């Protein structure tokens, strides 16, 4: 019995020793991580990404000084004021309430103010990514003008108004004197540099507009374009680009589809399963989120191919629009050659329409200046148009119309002709009148 016990003891001791030795080698062993072949996943990029401040930009300045009214769309003047504004210390933004027509006009156009004008309403949720602002209950609020009150005060605090033309709502904040001095300097530099155009007050409708009798001369532009490989879009927009089939200028992976307009170099992407049929439930918070998501969507595939600004959101369809700008002036086209339209769906993008080319380089022209009629004459023309309610005309600004050159040159050269644009019920249109008074 004793002999049997000794044998069991030896076996146990042997097993314990083996266990210790194996544990030691496992503990000392180091896996060779470098030998593991990890495939790097690269995101498809079309061209470039943009910051919020580059896309959600103002298009002009109106200065109400010395009992006169002036305006400019000069990019240097606008950019100068925006650059200074990034360092401004705004106090908390509070709602001042909805105003009557006369009250609204009196506040935003009063003497001693400068208006920074945007092409359409920008949600505060997005604007707070550009300027340091904060406030309560701003999730559903938006504005299309920032009004700086330069008039002297006893407190060295100057009122600043964020104004919404559509709703006639005003949100108020303040700035310290040192920040307002930067605004005053920017305006004085523009006035001394003859960069401001004098305006006349017109009050034939519900709201006051400021127009000019001057006939501006604007250079037309000609560009050679650079086409973008469609393969980049199929890789960026389809989850599995290997399964994409191509037939008759259309591409599909079975659920989504890209259709090409090869004549105008415009593509339509659609994911039918993402369609939202009931758009009446869109809240203001949802609209702000959809605008933000549309901006993010283009950034995700580096889809910006020029200076595109946010120009509007369609409340009926849920579509966000970004237009090409040249010389800080909006470019329009009736074939979709100058804008991105993004419609968000249930969980992803439902529709995406855009050109698949970009402006490459300008071609010098011997006589490119075009004399436009006055903005006052355009207003008078719209007032006589039976299909236009003059009370819903919000802005009249110069811009460009894009089209192919007459010979088309295999669709490689585009012309940008100066035209007047007007904003009507939140959307932008080209005025029919292009020359003469």
C-alpha positions as CSV (number, residue, x, y, z in Angstrom):
1,X,0.0,0.0,0.0
2,X,2.8,2.3,0.9
3,X,4.6,1.5,-2.4
4,X,1.4,2.4,-4.4
5,X,1.1,5.7,-2.5
6,X,4.7,6.6,-3.5
7,X,4.0,6.0,-7.1
8,X,1.0,8.3,-7.0
9,X,3.0,11.0,-5.3
10,X,5.7,10.8,-8.0
11,X,3.1,11.0,-10.8
12,X,1.5,14.1,-9.1
13,X,4.9,15.8,-8.7
14,X,5.7,15.1,-12.4
15,X,2.4,16.6,-13.5
16,X,2.9,19.7,-11.4
17,X,6.4,20.2,-12.8
18,X,5.1,19.8,-16.4
19,X,2.3,22.3,-15.7
20,X,4.8,24.9,-14.3
21,X,7.1,24.4,-17.3
22,X,4.3,24.8,-19.9
23,X,2.9,27.9,-18.0
24,X,6.4,29.4,-18.1
25,X,6.8,29.0,-21.9
26,X,3.2,30.3,-22.5
27,X,3.9,33.4,-20.4
28,X,7.3,34.0,-22.1
29,X,6.0,33.5,-25.5
30,X,5.4,36.7,-27.6
31,X,3.1,36.5,-30.7
32,X,4.6,38.0,-33.8
33,X,2.0,40.7,-34.5
34,X,4.1,42.1,-37.4
35,X,3.5,38.9,-39.3
36,X,-0.3,39.4,-39.3
37,X,-1.3,40.8,-42.7
38,X,-4.1,43.4,-42.0
39,X,-5.6,44.8,-45.1
40,X,-5.9,48.6,-44.9
41,X,-9.3,50.0,-45.9
42,X,-9.1,53.2,-47.9
43,X,-12.0,55.6,-48.3
44,X,-12.8,56.7,-51.9
45,X,-12.2,60.5,-52.4
46,X,-13.6,62.5,-55.3
47,X,-11.8,65.8,-54.8
48,X,-11.7,67.6,-51.4
49,X,-13.4,68.1,-48.1
50,X,-14.7,71.5,-46.9
51,X,-15.2,73.1,-43.4
52,X,-18.5,74.4,-42.2
53,X,-17.3,78.0,-42.5
54,X,-16.3,77.4,-46.1
55,X,-19.8,76.2,-47.1
56,X,-22.2,78.1,-44.9
57,X,-21.1,81.6,-46.0
58,X,-22.6,85.0,-46.4
59,X,-23.0,86.5,-49.9
60,X,-22.9,90.2,-49.2
61,X,-23.0,93.1,-46.8
62,X,-25.5,96.0,-46.4
63,X,-24.3,99.0,-44.6
64,X,-26.8,101.5,-43.2
65,X,-24.6,104.5,-42.4
66,X,-24.8,108.3,-42.5
67,X,-28.6,108.1,-43.3
68,X,-27.7,106.2,-46.5
69,X,-27.8,102.6,-47.5
70,X,-25.0,100.7,-49.3
71,X,-24.2,97.1,-50.4
72,X,-21.4,95.0,-51.7
73,X,-20.9,91.4,-52.7
74,X,-17.1,91.9,-53.0
75,X,-15.5,88.7,-51.6
76,X,-12.6,90.6,-49.9
77,X,-14.9,92.8,-48.0
78,X,-17.2,89.9,-46.9
79,X,-14.3,87.6,-46.0
80,X,-12.7,90.4,-44.0
81,X,-15.7,90.8,-41.8
82,X,-16.2,87.0,-41.4
83,X,-12.6,86.5,-40.5
84,X,-12.8,89.1,-37.7
85,X,-16.1,87.6,-36.5
86,X,-14.5,84.3,-35.7
87,X,-12.8,85.9,-32.7
88,X,-15.9,87.8,-31.5
89,X,-17.3,87.1,-28.0
90,X,-21.1,87.1,-28.4
91,X,-23.2,87.1,-25.3
92,X,-25.9,84.5,-24.9
93,X,-28.4,84.7,-27.7
94,X,-32.0,85.2,-26.7
95,X,-35.2,85.3,-28.7
96,X,-36.6,88.8,-29.1
97,X,-39.8,87.5,-30.7
98,X,-41.7,87.8,-34.0
99,X,-42.1,91.3,-35.3
100,X,-44.5,93.1,-37.6
101,X,-43.2,94.2,-41.0
102,X,-42.5,97.8,-39.9
103,X,-40.9,96.7,-36.6
104,X,-38.7,94.2,-38.4
105,X,-37.5,96.7,-41.0
106,X,-36.9,99.3,-38.4
107,X,-34.6,97.1,-36.4
108,X,-32.5,95.4,-39.1
109,X,-32.1,98.4,-41.4
110,X,-31.8,101.2,-38.8
111,X,-29.1,103.8,-39.3
112,X,-25.7,102.8,-37.9
113,X,-26.0,99.1,-38.6
114,X,-24.2,96.6,-40.8
115,X,-25.9,93.5,-42.1
116,X,-24.1,90.3,-43.0
117,X,-26.4,88.7,-45.5
118,X,-26.6,84.9,-46.1
119,X,-28.2,83.2,-49.2
120,X,-30.7,81.4,-47.0
121,X,-31.6,80.5,-43.4
122,X,-28.9,78.8,-41.4
123,X,-29.7,76.8,-38.3
124,X,-28.0,78.0,-35.1
125,X,-26.9,74.4,-34.6
126,X,-24.7,74.7,-37.6
127,X,-23.7,78.3,-37.2
128,X,-22.4,77.5,-33.6
129,X,-19.6,75.4,-35.3
130,X,-18.3,78.6,-37.0
131,X,-18.8,81.4,-34.4
132,X,-18.7,81.1,-30.6
133,X,-22.4,81.5,-29.7
134,X,-24.7,79.9,-27.2
135,X,-28.2,80.3,-26.0
136,X,-31.3,78.4,-24.8
137,X,-34.0,77.0,-27.1
138,X,-32.0,77.6,-30.3
139,X,-32.4,74.0,-31.7
140,X,-35.3,75.0,-33.9
141,X,-34.1,78.5,-34.7
142,X,-32.4,79.9,-37.9
143,X,-31.5,83.2,-39.5
144,X,-30.3,84.7,-42.7
145,X,-28.9,88.1,-41.5
146,X,-26.5,89.2,-38.7
147,X,-27.1,92.8,-37.9
148,X,-24.3,94.7,-36.0
149,X,-25.5,97.9,-34.3
150,X,-22.5,100.3,-34.3
151,X,-24.3,103.2,-32.6
152,X,-22.6,104.5,-29.4
153,X,-23.8,103.1,-26.1
154,X,-23.1,104.0,-22.4
155,X,-22.2,100.4,-21.5
156,X,-19.7,99.6,-24.3
157,X,-21.9,96.7,-25.2
158,X,-23.5,96.8,-28.7
159,X,-26.6,94.9,-29.8
160,X,-26.3,92.2,-32.4
161,X,-29.4,90.8,-34.1
162,X,-29.8,87.4,-35.8
163,X,-32.7,88.0,-38.1
164,X,-35.0,85.6,-40.0
165,X,-36.6,87.3,-43.0
166,X,-39.1,84.5,-43.6
167,X,-40.5,84.4,-40.1
168,X,-39.6,88.0,-39.2
169,X,-38.1,86.6,-36.0
170,X,-35.2,88.3,-34.2
171,X,-32.7,86.8,-31.8
172,X,-30.5,89.3,-29.9
173,X,-27.0,89.2,-28.5
174,X,-24.3,91.7,-27.7
175,X,-20.7,92.4,-28.5
176,X,-18.1,94.4,-26.6
177,X,-16.7,97.6,-28.0
178,X,-13.4,96.1,-29.2
179,X,-15.2,93.6,-31.4
180,X,-17.5,96.3,-32.8
181,X,-14.5,98.4,-33.6
182,X,-13.4,95.6,-36.0
183,X,-16.8,95.8,-37.7
184,X,-16.5,99.6,-38.0
185,X,-13.0,99.2,-39.5
186,X,-14.2,96.7,-42.1
187,X,-17.0,99.0,-43.2
188,X,-14.9,102.1,-43.3
189,X,-12.2,100.3,-45.4
190,X,-14.9,99.2,-47.9
191,X,-16.4,102.7,-48.1
192,X,-13.0,104.4,-48.5
193,X,-12.1,101.8,-51.2
194,X,-15.2,102.6,-53.2
195,X,-16.4,99.0,-52.8
196,X,-19.9,100.0,-51.7
197,X,-22.9,100.6,-54.1
198,X,-25.5,103.2,-53.0
199,X,-29.0,101.9,-52.6
200,X,-32.5,103.4,-52.7
201,X,-35.3,102.4,-50.4
202,X,-38.3,100.8,-52.1
203,X,-41.4,100.0,-50.0
204,X,-44.1,98.9,-52.5
205,X,-44.7,95.6,-50.8
206,X,-45.0,94.4,-47.2
207,X,-41.3,94.6,-46.7
208,X,-38.7,97.3,-47.5
209,X,-36.1,96.4,-50.2
210,X,-32.9,98.3,-51.1
211,X,-32.1,98.6,-54.7
212,X,-29.8,100.5,-57.0
213,X,-30.2,102.7,-60.1
214,X,-26.7,101.8,-61.2
215,X,-26.1,99.4,-64.1
216,X,-23.2,97.2,-62.9
217,X,-20.5,96.0,-65.3
218,X,-19.4,92.4,-64.5
219,X,-16.9,90.3,-66.3
220,X,-18.2,87.1,-67.9
221,X,-16.0,84.1,-67.4
222,X,-14.9,81.1,-69.5
223,X,-13.5,77.9,-68.1
224,X,-12.1,74.6,-69.4
225,X,-13.7,71.9,-67.3
226,X,-12.1,68.7,-65.9
227,X,-14.3,65.6,-66.0
228,X,-14.3,63.3,-63.0
229,X,-14.0,59.5,-63.4
230,X,-17.4,57.9,-62.8
231,X,-15.7,55.0,-61.3
232,X,-14.9,57.2,-58.3
233,X,-18.6,57.8,-57.7
234,X,-19.5,54.1,-58.0
235,X,-16.9,53.3,-55.4
236,X,-17.9,56.1,-53.1
237,X,-21.7,55.6,-53.4
238,X,-22.2,51.9,-53.7
239,X,-21.3,49.7,-50.6
240,X,-20.0,46.9,-52.9
241,X,-18.6,48.5,-56.0
242,X,-17.5,45.0,-57.3
243,X,-21.2,44.1,-57.8
244,X,-22.1,47.2,-59.8
245,X,-23.4,46.6,-63.4
246,X,-23.2,49.2,-66.1
247,X,-25.6,49.6,-69.0
248,X,-26.6,52.6,-71.1
249,X,-25.0,55.3,-68.9
250,X,-26.5,53.8,-65.8
251,X,-25.0,51.9,-62.9
252,X,-26.7,49.8,-60.3
253,X,-25.9,47.3,-57.5
254,X,-29.4,46.1,-57.4
255,X,-30.8,48.5,-54.8
256,X,-29.3,51.8,-55.7
257,X,-28.7,53.4,-59.1
258,X,-26.7,56.1,-60.8
259,X,-28.0,57.6,-64.1
260,X,-25.8,59.9,-66.1
261,X,-26.8,62.9,-68.2
262,X,-23.7,62.7,-70.4
263,X,-24.6,65.9,-72.4
264,X,-24.5,68.1,-69.4
265,X,-22.2,65.9,-67.3
266,X,-24.7,65.6,-64.4
267,X,-25.3,62.4,-62.4
268,X,-28.4,61.3,-60.4
269,X,-28.0,58.8,-57.6
270,X,-31.1,57.3,-56.1
271,X,-31.7,54.7,-53.3
272,X,-35.4,54.1,-53.7
273,X,-35.7,52.2,-50.4
274,X,-34.7,55.3,-48.4
275,X,-37.5,57.5,-49.7
276,X,-39.5,59.4,-47.0
277,X,-43.1,59.6,-48.2
278,X,-44.4,61.8,-45.3
279,X,-42.4,65.0,-45.2
280,X,-45.0,67.0,-43.3
281,X,-43.6,65.7,-40.0
282,X,-40.3,67.5,-40.5
283,X,-39.6,69.6,-37.4
284,X,-37.2,72.5,-37.4
285,X,-34.7,70.3,-35.4
286,X,-35.1,67.6,-38.1
287,X,-34.5,70.1,-40.9
288,X,-31.2,71.3,-39.2
289,X,-30.2,67.7,-38.8
290,X,-30.9,66.9,-42.5
291,X,-28.9,70.0,-43.6
292,X,-26.0,68.9,-41.4
293,X,-26.2,65.3,-42.7
294,X,-26.2,66.4,-46.3
295,X,-23.1,68.5,-45.7
296,X,-21.4,65.5,-43.9
297,X,-22.4,63.2,-46.7
298,X,-20.5,65.1,-49.4
299,X,-17.5,65.5,-47.0
300,X,-17.4,61.7,-46.4
301,X,-16.4,61.1,-50.1
302,X,-14.5,64.4,-50.4
303,X,-17.1,65.4,-53.0
304,X,-16.6,69.2,-53.1
305,X,-15.2,70.3,-56.5
306,X,-15.1,74.1,-56.0
307,X,-16.5,76.9,-53.9
308,X,-20.0,75.6,-53.1
309,X,-22.2,77.4,-50.6
310,X,-25.3,76.3,-48.8
311,X,-28.2,78.1,-50.6
312,X,-31.4,76.5,-49.3
313,X,-33.5,73.7,-47.8
314,X,-36.7,72.6,-49.5
315,X,-39.2,71.9,-46.7
316,X,-41.6,70.0,-49.0
317,X,-39.0,67.5,-50.3
318,X,-36.3,67.6,-47.6
319,X,-33.7,68.5,-50.2
320,X,-30.6,70.5,-49.3
321,X,-29.0,72.6,-52.1
322,X,-25.4,73.8,-52.4
323,X,-24.6,76.1,-55.3
324,X,-21.3,76.8,-57.0
325,X,-20.0,80.4,-56.4
326,X,-17.4,82.2,-58.5
327,X,-16.1,85.6,-57.4
328,X,-18.5,85.3,-54.5
329,X,-21.5,85.2,-56.9
330,X,-23.9,82.3,-57.2
331,X,-23.8,80.3,-60.4
332,X,-27.1,78.9,-61.8
333,X,-28.0,76.5,-64.6
334,X,-31.3,75.0,-65.7
335,X,-29.5,71.7,-66.3
336,X,-28.1,71.1,-62.9
337,X,-24.5,71.8,-63.9
338,X,-23.8,74.2,-61.0
339,X,-25.3,72.7,-57.9
340,X,-25.4,69.7,-55.5
341,X,-28.9,68.5,-54.4
342,X,-28.9,66.1,-51.5
343,X,-32.1,64.6,-50.2
344,X,-31.7,62.6,-46.9
345,X,-33.8,59.5,-46.5
346,X,-34.8,57.2,-43.7
347,X,-31.3,56.1,-42.7
348,X,-29.2,57.2,-45.6
349,X,-29.2,59.5,-48.6
350,X,-32.3,59.0,-50.9
351,X,-31.2,61.2,-53.8
352,X,-28.0,63.0,-54.8
353,X,-27.7,65.1,-58.0
354,X,-24.5,66.8,-59.0
355,X,-22.2,67.6,-61.9
356,X,-19.3,65.1,-62.5
357,X,-16.9,67.8,-63.6
358,X,-15.2,70.8,-62.1
359,X,-13.9,74.1,-63.4
360,X,-10.2,73.6,-64.3
361,X,-8.7,76.9,-65.4
362,X,-10.0,80.2,-66.8
363,X,-9.6,81.2,-70.4
364,X,-8.8,85.0,-70.8
365,X,-11.3,86.9,-72.9
366,X,-10.7,90.1,-74.8
367,X,-14.0,91.7,-74.1
368,X,-15.7,90.0,-71.3
369,X,-17.6,92.8,-69.6
370,X,-21.4,92.7,-69.5
371,X,-23.5,95.7,-68.5
372,X,-26.5,94.5,-66.6
373,X,-29.7,96.5,-66.0
374,X,-30.2,98.1,-62.6
375,X,-31.6,96.0,-59.7
376,X,-34.4,98.6,-59.6
377,X,-35.4,97.7,-63.1
378,X,-35.4,94.0,-62.3
379,X,-37.7,94.7,-59.3
380,X,-40.0,96.7,-61.5
381,X,-40.1,93.8,-64.0
382,X,-40.9,91.3,-61.3
383,X,-43.6,93.6,-59.9
384,X,-45.3,93.5,-63.3
385,X,-45.1,89.7,-63.6
386,X,-48.5,88.2,-62.9
387,X,-46.9,84.9,-61.7
388,X,-44.8,86.7,-59.1
389,X,-46.1,88.1,-55.8
390,X,-43.7,91.0,-55.1
391,X,-44.2,90.6,-51.4
392,X,-42.4,87.2,-51.6
393,X,-39.3,88.6,-53.4
394,X,-36.7,88.6,-50.7
395,X,-33.3,89.4,-52.3
396,X,-32.1,90.6,-55.7
397,X,-28.3,90.0,-56.4
398,X,-26.0,89.6,-59.3
399,X,-24.8,86.1,-60.3
400,X,-23.8,83.9,-63.2
401,X,-25.6,81.6,-65.6
402,X,-23.5,78.6,-66.7
403,X,-23.8,77.0,-70.1
404,X,-21.6,75.2,-72.7
405,X,-20.0,77.3,-75.3
406,X,-21.9,77.5,-78.6
407,X,-19.7,75.0,-80.4
408,X,-19.7,72.9,-77.2
409,X,-16.1,71.7,-78.1
410,X,-17.0,68.2,-77.0
411,X,-18.4,69.7,-73.8
412,X,-15.1,70.8,-72.4
413,X,-15.6,74.6,-72.2
414,X,-18.3,76.5,-70.2
415,X,-19.2,80.1,-70.1
416,X,-20.5,82.1,-67.1
417,X,-22.6,85.0,-68.2
418,X,-23.6,87.7,-65.6
419,X,-27.3,87.8,-64.8
420,X,-29.6,89.0,-62.0
421,X,-30.9,86.4,-59.5
422,X,-33.8,86.8,-57.1
423,X,-34.8,84.9,-54.1
424,X,-38.5,84.0,-54.0
425,X,-40.2,82.1,-51.2
426,X,-36.8,80.8,-50.1
427,X,-35.7,79.5,-53.6
428,X,-33.4,81.2,-56.1
429,X,-34.3,82.0,-59.7
430,X,-32.8,83.8,-62.6
431,X,-34.4,87.0,-63.7
432,X,-35.5,87.0,-67.4
433,X,-34.2,90.5,-68.1
434,X,-30.5,90.4,-68.9
435,X,-29.7,93.6,-70.8
436,X,-30.9,97.2,-71.3
437,X,-33.2,99.1,-69.1
